[in-house]
């Protein structure tokens, strides 16, 4: 199993690539962030939510789902 920090870094890099693709397509991306990391057997379960929700805790910005 890869280390926790390496798994989180890979997810953050993929989120940034997604954001850059949206920007290149002329879209306004919803910036996503890692909300929680939990080990489950031989994998890391990484939960995501919007950066806006993490910053404000406003439930209007909360997402449903969001596991990688």
PyMOL CGO cylinders between C-alpha atoms (Angstrom):
from pymol import cmd
from pymol.cgo import CYLINDER

trace = [
    CYLINDER, 0.00, 0.00, 0.00, 1.26, 3.49, -0.77, 0.3, 1, 1, 1, 1, 1, 1,
    CYLINDER, 1.26, 3.49, -0.77, 1.80, 5.98, 2.01, 0.3, 1, 1, 1, 1, 1, 1,
    CYLINDER, 1.80, 5.98, 2.01, -1.09, 8.23, 3.08, 0.3, 1, 1, 1, 1, 1, 1,
    CYLINDER, -1.09, 8.23, 3.08, 0.68, 11.44, 2.04, 0.3, 1, 1, 1, 1, 1, 1,
    CYLINDER, 0.68, 11.44, 2.04, 1.46, 10.04, -1.42, 0.3, 1, 1, 1, 1, 1, 1,
    CYLINDER, 1.46, 10.04, -1.42, -2.18, 9.02, -1.94, 0.3, 1, 1, 1, 1, 1, 1,
    CYLINDER, -2.18, 9.02, -1.94, -3.43, 12.46, -0.88, 0.3, 1, 1, 1, 1, 1, 1,
    CYLINDER, -3.43, 12.46, -0.88, -0.89, 14.19, -3.13, 0.3, 1, 1, 1, 1, 1, 1,
    CYLINDER, -0.89, 14.19, -3.13, -1.99, 12.12, -6.13, 0.3, 1, 1, 1, 1, 1, 1,
    CYLINDER, -1.99, 12.12, -6.13, -5.63, 13.08, -5.53, 0.3, 1, 1, 1, 1, 1, 1,
    CYLINDER, -5.63, 13.08, -5.53, -4.75, 16.77, -5.14, 0.3, 1, 1, 1, 1, 1, 1,
    CYLINDER, -4.75, 16.77, -5.14, -2.79, 16.69, -8.41, 0.3, 1, 1, 1, 1, 1, 1,
    CYLINDER, -2.79, 16.69, -8.41, -5.73, 15.08, -10.22, 0.3, 1, 1, 1, 1, 1, 1,
    CYLINDER, -5.73, 15.08, -10.22, -8.13, 17.68, -8.79, 0.3, 1, 1, 1, 1, 1, 1,
    CYLINDER, -8.13, 17.68, -8.79, -5.84, 20.43, -10.08, 0.3, 1, 1, 1, 1, 1, 1,
    CYLINDER, -5.84, 20.43, -10.08, -5.69, 18.82, -13.54, 0.3, 1, 1, 1, 1, 1, 1,
    CYLINDER, -5.69, 18.82, -13.54, -9.52, 18.67, -13.60, 0.3, 1, 1, 1, 1, 1, 1,
    CYLINDER, -9.52, 18.67, -13.60, -9.69, 22.33, -12.64, 0.3, 1, 1, 1, 1, 1, 1,
    CYLINDER, -9.69, 22.33, -12.64, -7.21, 23.31, -15.36, 0.3, 1, 1, 1, 1, 1, 1,
    CYLINDER, -7.21, 23.31, -15.36, -9.19, 21.33, -17.97, 0.3, 1, 1, 1, 1, 1, 1,
    CYLINDER, -9.19, 21.33, -17.97, -12.37, 23.19, -17.01, 0.3, 1, 1, 1, 1, 1, 1,
    CYLINDER, -12.37, 23.19, -17.01, -10.59, 26.54, -17.19, 0.3, 1, 1, 1, 1, 1, 1,
    CYLINDER, -10.59, 26.54, -17.19, -9.15, 25.68, -20.61, 0.3, 1, 1, 1, 1, 1, 1,
    CYLINDER, -9.15, 25.68, -20.61, -12.66, 24.80, -21.79, 0.3, 1, 1, 1, 1, 1, 1,
    CYLINDER, -12.66, 24.80, -21.79, -13.93, 28.20, -20.66, 0.3, 1, 1, 1, 1, 1, 1,
    CYLINDER, -13.93, 28.20, -20.66, -15.83, 26.80, -17.70, 0.3, 1, 1, 1, 1, 1, 1,
    CYLINDER, -15.83, 26.80, -17.70, -15.79, 28.06, -14.12, 0.3, 1, 1, 1, 1, 1, 1,
    CYLINDER, -15.79, 28.06, -14.12, -14.67, 25.02, -12.13, 0.3, 1, 1, 1, 1, 1, 1,
    CYLINDER, -14.67, 25.02, -12.13, -15.89, 24.15, -8.67, 0.3, 1, 1, 1, 1, 1, 1,
    CYLINDER, -15.89, 24.15, -8.67, -12.67, 23.84, -6.73, 0.3, 1, 1, 1, 1, 1, 1,
    CYLINDER, -12.67, 23.84, -6.73, -12.54, 20.59, -4.80, 0.3, 1, 1, 1, 1, 1, 1,
    CYLINDER, -12.54, 20.59, -4.80, -10.48, 19.68, -1.75, 0.3, 1, 1, 1, 1, 1, 1,
    CYLINDER, -10.48, 19.68, -1.75, -9.66, 16.64, 0.35, 0.3, 1, 1, 1, 1, 1, 1,
    CYLINDER, -9.66, 16.64, 0.35, -12.01, 16.60, 3.33, 0.3, 1, 1, 1, 1, 1, 1,
    CYLINDER, -12.01, 16.60, 3.33, -11.11, 13.32, 5.04, 0.3, 1, 1, 1, 1, 1, 1,
    CYLINDER, -11.11, 13.32, 5.04, -8.71, 10.39, 4.64, 0.3, 1, 1, 1, 1, 1, 1,
    CYLINDER, -8.71, 10.39, 4.64, -9.32, 6.95, 6.12, 0.3, 1, 1, 1, 1, 1, 1,
    CYLINDER, -9.32, 6.95, 6.12, -7.44, 3.69, 5.75, 0.3, 1, 1, 1, 1, 1, 1,
    CYLINDER, -7.44, 3.69, 5.75, -9.62, 0.76, 4.72, 0.3, 1, 1, 1, 1, 1, 1,
    CYLINDER, -9.62, 0.76, 4.72, -7.83, -2.53, 4.31, 0.3, 1, 1, 1, 1, 1, 1,
    CYLINDER, -7.83, -2.53, 4.31, -5.16, -2.02, 1.68, 0.3, 1, 1, 1, 1, 1, 1,
    CYLINDER, -5.16, -2.02, 1.68, -6.53, 1.27, 0.31, 0.3, 1, 1, 1, 1, 1, 1,
    CYLINDER, -6.53, 1.27, 0.31, -7.05, 4.86, 1.33, 0.3, 1, 1, 1, 1, 1, 1,
    CYLINDER, -7.05, 4.86, 1.33, -10.59, 6.21, 1.17, 0.3, 1, 1, 1, 1, 1, 1,
    CYLINDER, -10.59, 6.21, 1.17, -10.29, 9.90, 0.31, 0.3, 1, 1, 1, 1, 1, 1,
    CYLINDER, -10.29, 9.90, 0.31, -13.40, 12.03, 0.71, 0.3, 1, 1, 1, 1, 1, 1,
    CYLINDER, -13.40, 12.03, 0.71, -13.79, 15.23, -1.26, 0.3, 1, 1, 1, 1, 1, 1,
    CYLINDER, -13.79, 15.23, -1.26, -15.92, 18.32, -0.96, 0.3, 1, 1, 1, 1, 1, 1,
    CYLINDER, -15.92, 18.32, -0.96, -15.86, 21.83, -2.32, 0.3, 1, 1, 1, 1, 1, 1,
    CYLINDER, -15.86, 21.83, -2.32, -13.21, 24.24, -1.07, 0.3, 1, 1, 1, 1, 1, 1,
    CYLINDER, -13.21, 24.24, -1.07, -16.04, 26.70, -0.45, 0.3, 1, 1, 1, 1, 1, 1,
    CYLINDER, -16.04, 26.70, -0.45, -17.74, 24.31, 1.97, 0.3, 1, 1, 1, 1, 1, 1,
    CYLINDER, -17.74, 24.31, 1.97, -14.52, 23.63, 3.87, 0.3, 1, 1, 1, 1, 1, 1,
    CYLINDER, -14.52, 23.63, 3.87, -13.87, 27.35, 4.14, 0.3, 1, 1, 1, 1, 1, 1,
    CYLINDER, -13.87, 27.35, 4.14, -17.37, 28.47, 5.16, 0.3, 1, 1, 1, 1, 1, 1,
    CYLINDER, -17.37, 28.47, 5.16, -19.12, 25.32, 6.45, 0.3, 1, 1, 1, 1, 1, 1,
    CYLINDER, -19.12, 25.32, 6.45, -22.16, 26.66, 4.59, 0.3, 1, 1, 1, 1, 1, 1,
    CYLINDER, -22.16, 26.66, 4.59, -24.29, 23.61, 3.72, 0.3, 1, 1, 1, 1, 1, 1,
    CYLINDER, -24.29, 23.61, 3.72, -25.28, 25.24, 0.41, 0.3, 1, 1, 1, 1, 1, 1,
    CYLINDER, -25.28, 25.24, 0.41, -21.79, 24.30, -0.83, 0.3, 1, 1, 1, 1, 1, 1,
    CYLINDER, -21.79, 24.30, -0.83, -21.78, 20.74, 0.57, 0.3, 1, 1, 1, 1, 1, 1,
    CYLINDER, -21.78, 20.74, 0.57, -21.58, 17.91, -1.96, 0.3, 1, 1, 1, 1, 1, 1,
    CYLINDER, -21.58, 17.91, -1.96, -23.19, 14.48, -1.85, 0.3, 1, 1, 1, 1, 1, 1,
    CYLINDER, -23.19, 14.48, -1.85, -20.81, 11.55, -2.33, 0.3, 1, 1, 1, 1, 1, 1,
    CYLINDER, -20.81, 11.55, -2.33, -17.21, 12.42, -3.12, 0.3, 1, 1, 1, 1, 1, 1,
    CYLINDER, -17.21, 12.42, -3.12, -15.06, 9.36, -2.39, 0.3, 1, 1, 1, 1, 1, 1,
    CYLINDER, -15.06, 9.36, -2.39, -12.06, 8.39, -4.49, 0.3, 1, 1, 1, 1, 1, 1,
]
cmd.load_cgo(trace, "trace")
